[in-house]
Amino acid sequence: MLEWAASLGTLFLIVLWSYKKRFNLNFPAVVSAKTVEEPREDYKLICKPSALANYLLRQCRTFCGFSNVTWLWRTFPSLQTVVGVLGPVDKGVHFVREYLQLTDDGLIALDWAVKPGHHQRRRRTSSNSTVPILLVIPNSFGKITRNISKMCHLALTHGYQAVVFNRRCQNGCPLSTAKLQPYGDPNDLREAIRYIRHCQPSSQLFAAAEGTGAGLLLSYLGECGSSSYITAAGCISPLFRLQDWFEAGCPWLWQSALLLYQKMYLSRYATALGHLINTERLLGSRTLKEFEETLFCQPKTSNNSMTWDSYWERNDPLRDIDEVAIPVLCICSQDDPIRGEPQSTIPFELFETNPHFFLLMSRYGGHCGFIKEDVSSTMWSHSALLDFFKSTVDFFAMEERLKGLSRRKGTISINRTLQDRASCRKEQSCPHNIHEIYNWQRSYTR
């Protein structure tokens, strides 16, 4: 109750601040020869031209479905953000918790989404099941928000299994070891994905993250590369340059609310963490940067201390971004009150040069908001994300069918040639099989 009261106490001030401050709603000048876009004003798809990009523009009709936004959400982007964080959890979904013990005896929690009436237990799915799984990663503050519940509900209605990843000591998960997860350390997430993959090896796995949780997902995809076990991924309102974001600081009202929330949940473990970190300095932090630096860079034992810059060398979500080997859709709004101005906070060059990354930029939406009509309606970002997943899978399947057809045609042609050349006793194999070179992994990046 104290957490809700503290959050609601800042709601009125945040709305007033949003009304006072207007964001520049003009899109940045990022259009170039490497940009694929539609001639519309409500959204823009920024990416490197490719066969997959063209296919997405043709098939993903939800991309252009965020034009007629009501005046309330256009005027108050912070209100969209607050509703997404503090709004009621969707009643069409319940969560069944499953704890997973890690190799270092730490605990994380997996919350499986189930429909009402099945909330007592989760029915185990057969290991031969091919039902796709959507792994949802909340923001780094560890709260299942209204946005998370709405995304899980929509995933259930589209035939997915939805599961929420909870970090150590967050969202009611016990802290079994005196260790917290640094911002960009994907080891815990890697073990969770291996466990899900072990339980259902035949199911396709998709991943979606919101806000600061996108940094953890990008770190995992970069470190694992083609061994991530994930078919496609999506990030809603990601914060790309986290070190700059911490140093510049988000608007003071948002910073105060986020800082207060972190202090409240970590104060419960002050005794357990007291021999590792300076809890007095931690709870007395005045900025998010000071809080993060005290928590991970300034332990009481000097053997594990590190500088602020070296911490981000290890935890920057974009440190291995060139190793990402799957399609990733990032959905951002122009009027995001937490991320800041797009020109300085979004790496547009990443989307213009890397064929695996797609940026869907909308004019309105706030931070993880994207409410089109009323608070009970489906959020546009969630529909666009699921549409992206389906279109990506359809594109891969189409490319595989075309490749198989080309192989069959090639085999028939070779057999006829061998029959015509009866004098040829020894079959010669071509060292440069064109169908093996141009498989689907290359066709969607051409």
N, C-alpha and C positions, 0 to 999 in steps of 0.2 A: 504494500500500500504506500509505503514511503517513496518508492521509486516512481509510482504513478503520480503521487502528489507533487513531487519535485519536477516531473516532466510537464505536468499540466500547469504548474506555476509559471513556466516560461512561455507557454503557448501564446498568451495574450501579447507579451512583449515581442515575440517573434513575428506575429502577424502585423503588429504596428510597424516594426522595423522593415518588414517586406513592403508595406504600403508606402513607406517613406522613401525607400531606395528602389530605384528602377534600374533594371539591367538593360544593357544595349542589346536589342533583339535582332541586330543585323548579323548575318552569317559571315564568318571570316572568309577572306579571299583565299580559298584553298583549291579552287577549281583549276585543274591543269590537264595535260594530255593523259595523265594517269588516273583521272577521276571518272568514275562511272556515276551518272546522276540522272534523275528524272526532272523535267522542267516544271517542278512544283515548288511551292513556297513553304509547305508545312513540314517537309522532311527532305533529307538528302542522304544518299548512300555514297560514301567516300571509300574507295578501294582501288586496287590495281585492276585494270581490265583483264578479264579472264572468262573462260567458258562458264565457270560456276557463277561468277558475278552476273553475267547476262541471264543465266537461268534463274537466279534469284529475283532479278527485276521482273521477269515474266511471270513467275509462279507465286511469289510472296505478295498477295494482294493486301495483306494487313499492313504492309509498310506504308501505304498511303492512306491509312484509315484513321489518322489522327489530325484531321483538318478542322472539323467543326467542334472545337473545344469551347465549353461555356465560358462566359466572361469572368466568372469567379475564379476558375483555375488559371486563366490567362493573367489575371491581375495579381493574384497572390501565389507565386510559386512556393513560398515558404509554407503556405497553408497546405498545399499538396504534400509537401514533405512531412509536415506534422501529422497529417491524417494517415499517411502510410506507416508512420512509426507508432503512433498512439491510438490509432483507430481500433475498433473491436476485431478480434480474431474471427476469421470466417467460420460460421457455425456448420458449414457443410463438410468440415474435415476435423478429424481428431488425430492425435499423435500417440503412438505406442513406442515407448522408449526401450532401447537395447544398448547395454553398455559393452564396450569393447576394451579389453585390457591390452596395452601396448607392450612392446618388448622391454621397455624400461620400467614396467609396472605402473605406468600412468594410465589414466582412464579418460576415454572420450565417450560421447553418447551419440547414438543414431536414433533419431525420431522418425519412425515410419508413419506416413500419412495413411489413414484409413477412413472410410466413409462412416457416417453416423450409424450406430447399431453394431459396429464391429470394433468399438474402441476398447473392449476388455482385453483383447489379444489380437495379434497379427497372425493371419493364416500364413503358414510357411509355404513358400512357392517352390515347386519342384526345380531341381538343378537343371532339368531339361527345358525349363520355361524360356520362351523367347519374348516375354513381355518386356518392353524397354523400361529402363530405370532412369529417373531424373534425380541426380544428386544436387541438393540445394545447399549453398554455403552462405549463411547470413553474414552481416557485417561483423567486424572484428570486436564489437562490443557485446556480441553473443546473445542477442535478444531475438526471439521469434516474433517478428513484427506482423502487422496486418498484411503487408506485402508478401511476406513469406507464406502465410497461411493461404492467401489468395492464389499464389502461384502453385502451391501443392494441390489446392482444390481444382484448379483448371487442369493440371496435369492428370489428376485422377479421371476427370471427365473425358480426357483425350486418350485414355488407355495406358497411361504410364503408371509405374510404381514410383512414388515420390518419397524421398528420405532426406532429412535435414542433418547436416553435420554440425555437431556441437564441440567446441574446443574444450580443453581442460578447464575446469572450475567455472565454466560459463553456462548460463541457462539451467542452473540446478545440477550440473554435473560435478560430483565430488572431486576434490583435489587430493589425490592419493599419494603424490610425490611433490616435493618442494621444487617444482619446475613448472614454468609457464611457457607457452608457445610464442616465440618471437614472431614478429609480423609476417615475414616472408619465409618462414621455415616450413616446408611442405611435408616433413617426415610423418607427422600424425595423419595428415590427409592421405599420404601414400599408403599407410597401413590400412586405413579405412577402405580405400578403393580396392586394395588387394583382397580384403575380407569380402566385400560385396561381389567382387569378381569370382572369388572361390565359391560363394554360395550359388550364384547364377552365372555360370560361364557362357551360356548361350544367349544371354540378353545383351542388347546394345545399351551402353551406358552413356548418358548425357550429363552435362554439368552446367549449373547456372549459379551465379553469384551476384550479390548486390552490394553497392557502396564499397566500403573498405575491405569487404570479404573478397572482392575481385582480385586484390593483390595476392592473396593466398592461392587462388586458382591459377593465375598467370604464372606464379612462381613454380607451381607443380607442373604445369604444362611445359615450361621452359626447361626444367631439370630433367623431366622424363622423356621429352621429345616424342618419338614415334612409339614408345613403350608406355604411353599413358593409359591405355585401355579405354579411352574416351573417344566416342565417334565425333562429336561436335560439342562446342561449349558456347556459353553466352555470359556477358557481363552487363548488368544494368547499373548505370551511373557510376562507372569505375573511377577511382582516383589513381591516375597513372604515376605521376611524379610525387611520390609520398614524402620524400625528404624535403622537397620544396614546399609541399603543403604543410608539413609540420612546422617548418621554419617561418613561413609567411603567416601561418595561422588563419583559420577560417574565421568568419564573422564572430565577434565576441559573445553574442548570445548563444550561438550554436556551440562554440567552444566551451562556454560555461556549463551548458546542459550535458555535453558529452563527458566533460571532465568530472562533473558531479556524479554521473552514473558510474563511471569507472571507479571512482574512489569508494562509492557505496558498496559495490560488490567485492572489491579487493580488501576492504576493511574487515571483512569476515575472516580473512586468512592472515591477518596482521601478525598473529602469534606464530603461525607455521612458517611464514616467510621472513620473520624478523631476524633470523640468523644469517639470511642471505642478502637482504636489501635493507636500506635505511627507510623503514616504514614511516618514520616521522617526516622525513623529507618528501617521501612519495605522497603522503596524504596532504602535505602542505604545498604541493605543486600548484602553480598559477596558470600554467599553459599546458597544452597537450604535448608539446615538445619536451618540456621539463619532466612531465610524467613519464613519457616513453623512455627518455634518457636515464632517469633514475631507476626505472624498472629493469632495464636490460643492459645498460652501459656502465653503471656505477654500483656494482655489488660491494658488499663489505670486504670480501676477500679480493685483494689486488691481482690475484693470479688470473681471474676471469674478466677483468675489466677491459674495456675497449673504448675507442673514441667514437664519437657520433658518426663520423664519416666512414669508419671501418664497419660499423654496425649496418649501415645502409649498403655497403659493398656486398655484404652477405644477404641482405634482406630486400633489396630493391626488386620489386616485381618485374621489372623490365631487364634484369641483368642477363638472362638467357633467352630473351624473347625471340632471337633468330632460330632457336632450336624447336620452336612450336611447330608441330607437324599436322595439325587438324584445323578445320575451319572454326574461327572464333568471331562471333558477332558482339560488338559493343554498342549499347544503346545509350546515348547521351542527350541531354536537353541543353538548349542555348541559355536558359534562365536558371541553371542549377545554382542555388544559393550557398551550397557548401563547397562545391569544387572550385568555383571562381570563374574568371573569364576564360573562354575556350582557347583564345589565341595563345595563352601562356601555360595552360594546364593540360591540353590534349596534344599528344604527339602525332600530328596529322601526317608527318612523313612516314610513320610506321604503316599506316593504312594505304598510303599511296605507293609504297614500294614492296610491301610484303603481301604475297597473294593469299595468305592464310587469314588475314585480318580484314574485317569489314566494320565500318563505322556508320551506324544509322543515327543521324543527327536530326532531332526535332526542334521546332521553334519553342515549344512549351513543354512542361512536364515536371519542373522542379527536380529534386533529388530523390530518385526512386519513387516518383509520384505517378505521372502519366495517367491521371484520371481524366476520362473524356467527358462523362456526363455526371453521374452521381456516385456516391461512395459505395453503393452496392453493385455497380457494374464491373465487368471485367476490365482490368487495366490493359491499356494498349500495348505496353512493353511486354507483358506476359504472352499475349496472343502473337505478337511479332516474333518472339523468341521460339515458341513452339512451331510456328509456321516455318521459321528458318531451319529448325531441326528436321522437320518432315521433308522440306524441299532439298536439303542436303543429302538425306538418305535416298530420296528418289533419284537425285542426280547421280550418286554413286552406283545405284542399281542400274540405271540406264547405261552408264559407261561400261559396267561389267557385261551387260547384255551385248553391247556393241563390240566389245573386245572378244567375247565368246563367238559371236557371229563371224567376225573377221578371221578368227582362228579356224573355224569350220570351213570357211571359203578357201582359206589358204591350204588346208589339208586336202580338200577335194582337188584343187588345182595341181598340187604336187603329185597326187596319185595319178591323175590323168597324164601328167608329163612323164611319169615313170613308165606307164603303160605304153605310151607312144615310143619311148626310147627303150625298146626291148634289149638292145645291145649293151645297155648300161647295167653292169652287174653289181655295182657298189653304189649305195645311196649316199649322196653327199648332203650334209646339213649346212644350212646357211649360218655363218657365225654372227650375223647381224639381223636377228629377227625383229622386224619393224614393230610387230604387235607386242613384243615383250618390252621394247624400249618405250613406246608411247602407250603405257597402261593408264588406268584411271588416275593414278597419283600425279601424272604429268598433265593429263588432259584438262583437269580443272584448274591448272595454273598457267595454261598457255595463253 
